Amino acid sequence: MTVQKMIAALLATGLSQKALAELAGTTQPTIHRAAKGAGVRYETGKEIERIYHERSSLQRSEDQAPKAQAMEGSQ
């Protein structure tokens, strides 16, 4: 997945460009440019990737919690 797509996915969760920039250790204009397809420094790209995977795994955990609760309730 590209940095551009990871940024789009993160922003779709309600995270702002400014908040993402702070988490990634960069500036909001850098996030804006990257969201439009511009290249970023390797380190910035890796931070965005880390944040994306971290938040994706949290979202998966939250999505599975209701299923587990529903299964417990049906027993």
Backbone as XML, in Angstrom:
<?xml version="1.0"?>
<chain id="A" units="angstrom">
  <residue number="1" name="MET">
    <atom name="N" x="0.853" y="-1.175" z="0.000"/>
    <atom name="CA" x="0.000" y="0.000" z="0.000"/>
    <atom name="C" x="0.898" y="1.237" z="0.000"/>
  </residue>
  <residue number="2" name="THR">
    <atom name="N" x="0.496" y="2.228" z="-0.744"/>
    <atom name="CA" x="1.295" y="3.450" z="-0.842"/>
    <atom name="C" x="1.065" y="4.356" z="0.365"/>
  </residue>
  <residue number="3" name="VAL">
    <atom name="N" x="2.006" y="5.257" z="0.593"/>
    <atom name="CA" x="1.867" y="6.248" z="1.658"/>
    <atom name="C" x="0.602" y="7.065" z="1.419"/>
  </residue>
  <residue number="4" name="GLN">
    <atom name="N" x="0.348" y="7.414" z="0.174"/>
    <atom name="CA" x="-0.842" y="8.197" z="-0.168"/>
    <atom name="C" x="-2.117" y="7.462" z="0.268"/>
  </residue>
  <residue number="5" name="LYS">
    <atom name="N" x="-2.198" y="6.170" z="0.011"/>
    <atom name="CA" x="-3.381" y="5.389" z="0.390"/>
    <atom name="C" x="-3.482" y="5.223" z="1.905"/>
  </residue>
  <residue number="6" name="MET">
    <atom name="N" x="-2.333" y="5.052" z="2.571"/>
    <atom name="CA" x="-2.357" y="4.936" z="4.030"/>
    <atom name="C" x="-2.850" y="6.232" z="4.661"/>
  </residue>
  <residue number="7" name="ILE">
    <atom name="N" x="-2.394" y="7.363" z="4.138"/>
    <atom name="CA" x="-2.850" y="8.656" z="4.653"/>
    <atom name="C" x="-4.353" y="8.796" z="4.436"/>
  </residue>
  <residue number="8" name="ALA">
    <atom name="N" x="-4.823" y="8.450" z="3.255"/>
    <atom name="CA" x="-6.259" y="8.546" z="2.965"/>
    <atom name="C" x="-7.065" y="7.692" z="3.943"/>
  </residue>
  <residue number="9" name="ALA">
    <atom name="N" x="-6.590" y="6.488" z="4.217"/>
    <atom name="CA" x="-7.293" y="5.604" z="5.147"/>
    <atom name="C" x="-7.292" y="6.178" z="6.561"/>
  </residue>
  <residue number="10" name="LEU">
    <atom name="N" x="-6.166" y="6.734" z="6.980"/>
    <atom name="CA" x="-6.085" y="7.330" z="8.316"/>
    <atom name="C" x="-6.997" y="8.542" z="8.432"/>
  </residue>
  <residue number="11" name="LEU">
    <atom name="N" x="-7.016" y="9.366" z="7.406"/>
    <atom name="CA" x="-7.870" y="10.553" z="7.431"/>
    <atom name="C" x="-9.345" y="10.158" z="7.419"/>
  </residue>
  <residue number="12" name="ALA">
    <atom name="N" x="-9.668" y="9.053" z="6.764"/>
    <atom name="CA" x="-11.055" y="8.584" z="6.703"/>
    <atom name="C" x="-11.571" y="8.147" z="8.072"/>
  </residue>
  <residue number="13" name="THR">
    <atom name="N" x="-10.657" y="7.845" z="8.993"/>
    <atom name="CA" x="-11.068" y="7.456" z="10.350"/>
    <atom name="C" x="-11.358" y="8.668" z="11.218"/>
  </residue>
  <residue number="14" name="GLY">
    <atom name="N" x="-11.133" y="9.865" z="10.670"/>
    <atom name="CA" x="-11.392" y="11.084" z="11.439"/>
    <atom name="C" x="-10.135" y="11.761" z="11.947"/>
  </residue>
  <residue number="15" name="LEU">
    <atom name="N" x="-8.992" y="11.160" z="11.719"/>
    <atom name="CA" x="-7.724" y="11.766" z="12.117"/>
    <atom name="C" x="-7.454" y="12.958" z="11.209"/>
  </residue>
  <residue number="16" name="SER">
    <atom name="N" x="-7.050" y="14.071" z="11.779"/>
    <atom name="CA" x="-6.764" y="15.253" z="10.960"/>
    <atom name="C" x="-5.340" y="15.188" z="10.416"/>
  </residue>
  <residue number="17" name="GLN">
    <atom name="N" x="-5.086" y="15.963" z="9.373"/>
    <atom name="CA" x="-3.729" y="16.042" z="8.829"/>
    <atom name="C" x="-2.766" y="16.543" z="9.895"/>
  </residue>
  <residue number="18" name="LYS">
    <atom name="N" x="-3.202" y="17.511" z="10.688"/>
    <atom name="CA" x="-2.339" y="18.064" z="11.736"/>
    <atom name="C" x="-2.014" y="17.007" z="12.787"/>
  </residue>
  <residue number="19" name="ALA">
    <atom name="N" x="-3.019" y="16.259" z="13.224"/>
    <atom name="CA" x="-2.795" y="15.207" z="14.220"/>
    <atom name="C" x="-1.875" y="14.123" z="13.667"/>
  </residue>
  <residue number="20" name="LEU">
    <atom name="N" x="-2.079" y="13.735" z="12.421"/>
    <atom name="CA" x="-1.221" y="12.736" z="11.794"/>
    <atom name="C" x="0.208" y="13.249" z="11.702"/>
  </residue>
  <residue number="21" name="ALA">
    <atom name="N" x="0.358" y="14.510" z="11.338"/>
    <atom name="CA" x="1.691" y="15.108" z="11.252"/>
    <atom name="C" x="2.394" y="15.059" z="12.600"/>
  </residue>
  <residue number="22" name="GLU">
    <atom name="N" x="1.681" y="15.393" z="13.658"/>
    <atom name="CA" x="2.274" y="15.366" z="14.996"/>
    <atom name="C" x="2.683" y="13.952" z="15.383"/>
  </residue>
  <residue number="23" name="LEU">
    <atom name="N" x="1.835" y="12.977" z="15.099"/>
    <atom name="CA" x="2.157" y="11.586" z="15.403"/>
    <atom name="C" x="3.367" y="11.103" z="14.611"/>
  </residue>
  <residue number="24" name="ALA">
    <atom name="N" x="3.476" y="11.567" z="13.366"/>
    <atom name="CA" x="4.552" y="11.123" z="12.475"/>
    <atom name="C" x="5.825" y="11.947" z="12.622"/>
  </residue>
  <residue number="25" name="GLY">
    <atom name="N" x="5.767" y="13.017" z="13.408"/>
    <atom name="CA" x="6.958" y="13.844" z="13.599"/>
    <atom name="C" x="7.291" y="14.700" z="12.397"/>
  </residue>
  <residue number="26" name="THR">
    <atom name="N" x="6.269" y="15.183" z="11.723"/>
    <atom name="CA" x="6.476" y="16.026" z="10.548"/>
    <atom name="C" x="5.480" y="17.183" z="10.598"/>
  </residue>
  <residue number="27" name="THR">
    <atom name="N" x="5.313" y="17.869" z="9.490"/>
    <atom name="CA" x="4.419" y="19.023" z="9.454"/>
    <atom name="C" x="3.139" y="18.698" z="8.690"/>
  </residue>
  <residue number="28" name="GLN">
    <atom name="N" x="2.109" y="19.483" z="8.949"/>
    <atom name="CA" x="0.842" y="19.303" z="8.242"/>
    <atom name="C" x="1.007" y="19.511" z="6.744"/>
  </residue>
  <residue number="29" name="PRO">
    <atom name="N" x="1.786" y="20.532" z="6.298"/>
    <atom name="CA" x="1.966" y="20.667" z="4.845"/>
    <atom name="C" x="2.615" y="19.435" z="4.194"/>
  </residue>
  <residue number="30" name="THR">
    <atom name="N" x="3.509" y="18.767" z="4.917"/>
    <atom name="CA" x="4.122" y="17.548" z="4.384"/>
    <atom name="C" x="3.068" y="16.461" z="4.208"/>
  </residue>
  <residue number="31" name="ILE">
    <atom name="N" x="2.184" y="16.314" z="5.194"/>
    <atom name="CA" x="1.106" y="15.326" z="5.097"/>
    <atom name="C" x="0.185" y="15.683" z="3.937"/>
  </residue>
  <residue number="32" name="HIS">
    <atom name="N" x="-0.127" y="16.961" z="3.799"/>
    <atom name="CA" x="-0.990" y="17.412" z="2.699"/>
    <atom name="C" x="-0.375" y="17.051" z="1.345"/>
  </residue>
  <residue number="33" name="ARG">
    <atom name="N" x="0.907" y="17.347" z="1.182"/>
    <atom name="CA" x="1.579" y="17.041" z="-0.096"/>
    <atom name="C" x="1.613" y="15.534" z="-0.348"/>
  </residue>
  <residue number="34" name="ALA">
    <atom name="N" x="1.911" y="14.769" z="0.701"/>
    <atom name="CA" x="1.964" y="13.310" z="0.554"/>
    <atom name="C" x="0.588" y="12.753" z="0.202"/>
  </residue>
  <residue number="35" name="ALA">
    <atom name="N" x="-0.456" y="13.331" z="0.774"/>
    <atom name="CA" x="-1.823" y="12.893" z="0.468"/>
    <atom name="C" x="-2.172" y="13.146" z="-0.992"/>
  </residue>
  <residue number="36" name="LYS">
    <atom name="N" x="-1.509" y="14.126" z="-1.591"/>
    <atom name="CA" x="-1.725" y="14.445" z="-3.007"/>
    <atom name="C" x="-0.788" y="13.662" z="-3.927"/>
  </residue>
  <residue number="37" name="GLY">
    <atom name="N" x="0.088" y="12.826" z="-3.330"/>
    <atom name="CA" x="0.948" y="11.976" z="-4.139"/>
    <atom name="C" x="2.410" y="12.346" z="-4.176"/>
  </residue>
  <residue number="38" name="ALA">
    <atom name="N" x="2.802" y="13.413" z="-3.478"/>
    <atom name="CA" x="4.211" y="13.805" z="-3.454"/>
    <atom name="C" x="5.008" y="12.811" z="-2.610"/>
  </residue>
  <residue number="39" name="GLY">
    <atom name="N" x="6.273" y="12.701" z="-2.919"/>
    <atom name="CA" x="7.145" y="11.827" z="-2.146"/>
    <atom name="C" x="7.441" y="12.407" z="-0.774"/>
  </residue>
  <residue number="40" name="VAL">
    <atom name="N" x="7.792" y="11.537" z="0.159"/>
    <atom name="CA" x="8.182" y="11.963" z="1.499"/>
    <atom name="C" x="9.509" y="11.298" z="1.853"/>
  </residue>
  <residue number="41" name="ARG">
    <atom name="N" x="10.147" y="11.821" z="2.888"/>
    <atom name="CA" x="11.384" y="11.199" z="3.369"/>
    <atom name="C" x="11.079" y="9.766" z="3.802"/>
  </residue>
  <residue number="42" name="TYR">
    <atom name="N" x="12.076" y="8.913" z="3.701"/>
    <atom name="CA" x="11.917" y="7.506" z="4.076"/>
    <atom name="C" x="11.393" y="7.377" z="5.505"/>
  </residue>
  <residue number="43" name="GLU">
    <atom name="N" x="12.003" y="8.136" z="6.423"/>
    <atom name="CA" x="11.628" y="8.063" z="7.833"/>
    <atom name="C" x="10.162" y="8.457" z="8.044"/>
  </residue>
  <residue number="44" name="THR">
    <atom name="N" x="9.726" y="9.477" z="7.332"/>
    <atom name="CA" x="8.337" y="9.922" z="7.441"/>
    <atom name="C" x="7.395" y="8.844" z="6.917"/>
  </residue>
  <residue number="45" name="GLY">
    <atom name="N" x="7.742" y="8.261" z="5.798"/>
    <atom name="CA" x="6.931" y="7.183" z="5.238"/>
    <atom name="C" x="6.826" y="5.994" z="6.180"/>
  </residue>
  <residue number="46" name="LYS">
    <atom name="N" x="7.928" y="5.645" z="6.828"/>
    <atom name="CA" x="7.918" y="4.530" z="7.771"/>
    <atom name="C" x="7.062" y="4.847" z="8.995"/>
  </residue>
  <residue number="47" name="GLU">
    <atom name="N" x="7.087" y="6.088" z="9.452"/>
    <atom name="CA" x="6.249" y="6.487" z="10.589"/>
    <atom name="C" x="4.768" y="6.423" z="10.221"/>
  </residue>
  <residue number="48" name="ILE">
    <atom name="N" x="4.444" y="6.898" z="9.032"/>
    <atom name="CA" x="3.052" y="6.834" z="8.571"/>
    <atom name="C" x="2.617" y="5.372" z="8.468"/>
  </residue>
  <residue number="49" name="GLU">
    <atom name="N" x="3.489" y="4.540" z="7.952"/>
    <atom name="CA" x="3.189" y="3.107" z="7.851"/>
    <atom name="C" x="2.975" y="2.497" z="9.236"/>
  </residue>
  <residue number="50" name="ARG">
    <atom name="N" x="3.815" y="2.855" z="10.207"/>
    <atom name="CA" x="3.679" y="2.345" z="11.575"/>
    <atom name="C" x="2.329" y="2.764" z="12.175"/>
  </residue>
  <residue number="51" name="ILE">
    <atom name="N" x="1.997" y="4.039" z="12.018"/>
    <atom name="CA" x="0.735" y="4.561" z="12.544"/>
    <atom name="C" x="-0.442" y="3.848" z="11.883"/>
  </residue>
  <residue number="52" name="TYR">
    <atom name="N" x="-0.358" y="3.672" z="10.575"/>
    <atom name="CA" x="-1.425" y="2.989" z="9.832"/>
    <atom name="C" x="-1.640" y="1.571" z="10.369"/>
  </residue>
  <residue number="53" name="HIS">
    <atom name="N" x="-0.554" y="0.815" z="10.516"/>
    <atom name="CA" x="-0.681" y="-0.566" z="10.985"/>
    <atom name="C" x="-1.154" y="-0.619" z="12.434"/>
  </residue>
  <residue number="54" name="GLU">
    <atom name="N" x="-0.670" y="0.296" z="13.249"/>
    <atom name="CA" x="-1.090" y="0.349" z="14.647"/>
    <atom name="C" x="-2.590" y="0.617" z="14.747"/>
  </residue>
  <residue number="55" name="ARG">
    <atom name="N" x="-3.054" y="1.590" z="14.018"/>
    <atom name="CA" x="-4.475" y="1.947" z="14.073"/>
    <atom name="C" x="-5.340" y="0.889" z="13.392"/>
  </residue>
  <residue number="56" name="SER">
    <atom name="N" x="-4.822" y="0.248" z="12.355"/>
    <atom name="CA" x="-5.575" y="-0.818" z="11.685"/>
    <atom name="C" x="-5.774" y="-1.999" z="12.620"/>
  </residue>
  <residue number="57" name="SER">
    <atom name="N" x="-4.729" y="-2.356" z="13.375"/>
    <atom name="CA" x="-4.854" y="-3.487" z="14.295"/>
    <atom name="C" x="-5.789" y="-3.141" z="15.447"/>
  </residue>
  <residue number="58" name="LEU">
    <atom name="N" x="-5.776" y="-1.893" z="15.905"/>
    <atom name="CA" x="-6.714" y="-1.469" z="16.946"/>
    <atom name="C" x="-8.145" y="-1.545" z="16.437"/>
  </residue>
  <residue number="59" name="GLN">
    <atom name="N" x="-8.360" y="-1.111" z="15.205"/>
    <atom name="CA" x="-9.701" y="-1.133" z="14.618"/>
    <atom name="C" x="-10.200" y="-2.563" z="14.469"/>
  </residue>
  <residue number="60" name="ARG">
    <atom name="N" x="-9.313" y="-3.465" z="14.042"/>
    <atom name="CA" x="-9.709" y="-4.874" z="13.908"/>
    <atom name="C" x="-10.100" y="-5.448" z="15.267"/>
  </residue>
  <residue number="61" name="SER">
    <atom name="N" x="-9.359" y="-5.088" z="16.315"/>
    <atom name="CA" x="-9.675" y="-5.570" z="17.660"/>
    <atom name="C" x="-11.035" y="-5.070" z="18.105"/>
  </residue>
  <residue number="62" name="GLU">
    <atom name="N" x="-11.320" y="-3.801" z="17.843"/>
    <atom name="CA" x="-12.608" y="-3.225" z="18.218"/>
    <atom name="C" x="-13.744" y="-3.862" z="17.427"/>
  </residue>
  <residue number="63" name="ASP">
    <atom name="N" x="-13.495" y="-4.157" z="16.157"/>
    <atom name="CA" x="-14.526" y="-4.767" z="15.316"/>
    <atom name="C" x="-14.853" y="-6.184" z="15.776"/>
  </residue>
  <residue number="64" name="GLN">
    <atom name="N" x="-13.864" y="-6.894" z="16.296"/>
    <atom name="CA" x="-14.079" y="-8.275" z="16.706"/>
    <atom name="C" x="-14.669" y="-8.376" z="18.106"/>
  </residue>
  <residue number="65" name="ALA">
    <atom name="N" x="-14.523" y="-7.358" z="18.931"/>
    <atom name="CA" x="-15.050" y="-7.399" z="20.294"/>
    <atom name="C" x="-16.562" y="-7.612" z="20.321"/>
  </residue>
  <residue number="66" name="PRO">
    <atom name="N" x="-17.354" y="-6.900" z="19.523"/>
    <atom name="CA" x="-18.808" y="-7.147" z="19.545"/>
    <atom name="C" x="-19.167" y="-8.569" z="19.121"/>
  </residue>
  <residue number="67" name="LYS">
    <atom name="N" x="-18.414" y="-9.141" z="18.179"/>
    <atom name="CA" x="-18.680" y="-10.513" z="17.744"/>
    <atom name="C" x="-18.449" y="-11.486" z="18.897"/>
  </residue>
  <residue number="68" name="ALA">
    <atom name="N" x="-17.361" y="-11.276" z="19.643"/>
    <atom name="CA" x="-17.051" y="-12.152" z="20.767"/>
    <atom name="C" x="-18.121" y="-12.022" z="21.843"/>
  </residue>
  <residue number="69" name="GLN">
    <atom name="N" x="-18.574" y="-10.809" z="22.103"/>
    <atom name="CA" x="-19.616" y="-10.597" z="23.102"/>
    <atom name="C" x="-20.926" y="-11.243" z="22.658"/>
  </residue>
  <residue number="70" name="ALA">
    <atom name="N" x="-21.240" y="-11.154" z="21.393"/>
    <atom name="CA" x="-22.465" y="-11.754" z="20.870"/>
    <atom name="C" x="-22.414" y="-13.273" z="21.010"/>
  </residue>
  <residue number="71" name="MET">
    <atom name="N" x="-21.242" y="-13.852" z="20.761"/>
    <atom name="CA" x="-21.097" y="-15.297" z="20.881"/>
    <atom name="C" x="-21.247" y="-15.729" z="22.336"/>
  </residue>
  <residue number="72" name="GLU">
    <atom name="N" x="-20.702" y="-14.946" z="23.266"/>
    <atom name="CA" x="-20.821" y="-15.275" z="24.681"/>
    <atom name="C" x="-22.278" y="-15.201" z="25.128"/>
  </residue>
  <residue number="73" name="GLY">
    <atom name="N" x="-23.004" y="-14.229" z="24.614"/>
    <atom name="CA" x="-24.399" y="-14.045" z="24.986"/>
    <atom name="C" x="-25.316" y="-15.124" z="24.447"/>
  </residue>
  <residue number="74" name="SER">
    <atom name="N" x="-24.910" y="-15.796" z="23.390"/>
    <atom name="CA" x="-25.768" y="-16.811" z="22.775"/>
    <atom name="C" x="-25.600" y="-18.176" z="23.414"/>
  </residue>
  <residue number="75" name="GLN">
    <atom name="N" x="-24.680" y="-18.290" z="24.351"/>
    <atom name="CA" x="-24.435" y="-19.597" z="24.974"/>
    <atom name="C" x="-25.351" y="-19.844" z="26.127"/>
  </residue>
</chain>
